[in-house]
Amino acid sequence: MEKTRAGVQSFIKANGLDTSKQLQLTTTVRASVYKKTLGDYHTYINMLGRFAGLIGDYQTATLCDRKLCPANPFPAKPLTIALFYKWKHGKRDKILKHPETDETIKDVNGNVIMCVKDWNAAAGPHVASAAFIALHDLYPNLTGSYEDPCEACYNLNCRPASPRRRSGAKVIGLKPLVPSRSPANGVWKACAYHASGAFIVPRGNAAKSRLASNAYKQVTEAIRKEHVVN
């Protein structure tokens, strides 16, 4: 937990995010204030944050940290949400694999991560998905369709990451680059397709992204089949 908190603090500092205030999730996706549902939302948000820290994804962990999350956070990583769904539903002691490449997922210490099989009913992924959607919708820059940064714009404004960062990048699907702390001459460089402004930060609701949505559908369908009576 301490390592995750330190990673979150470093991520906030490196990206110059606004920590002057923290927004709090007080309603569900249906605008309800039902305390039990909100409690379940926060439980899953905390779980996702801990899981993100486990695999070294401090971008997602920052959004899930309800005490430190800045007013202008980055969205969660779609891959991390997808892996979380697979981790919660996969058979106990089954190796967690990347949903598209089938690569083995390891933690920040290089240990293989095993699934936990906590979900035996569709209510689990349903509430988790709703919680992650509601969390993103708190922030104006995290609503709407999820979009990854423009690779061309990103590369124009980034410097090579440290060797340690590169090794961690392979585990969680990050590009081996980190944004420069400040743009040259106060202006970010942009590619020809984004001449009006460089697109270097992901935006939109990652919980609705293709990768996260596909993982959610696969898990809920698998649970449905597990309960079919022949």
Secondary structure, 3 states (H helix, E strand, C coil): CHHHHHHHHHHHHHCCCCCCCCCCCCCCCCCCCCHHHHHHHHHHHHHHHHHHHHCCCHHHHHHHCCCCCCCCCCCCCHHHHHHHHHHHHCCCCCECECCCCCCECECCCCCECECCCCCCCCHHHHHHHHHHHHHHHCCHHHCCCCECCCHHHHHHCEEECCHHHHHHHHHHCCCCEEECCCCHHHCCCCCHHHCCCCCCCCECCHHHCHHHHHHHHHHHHHHHHHCCCC
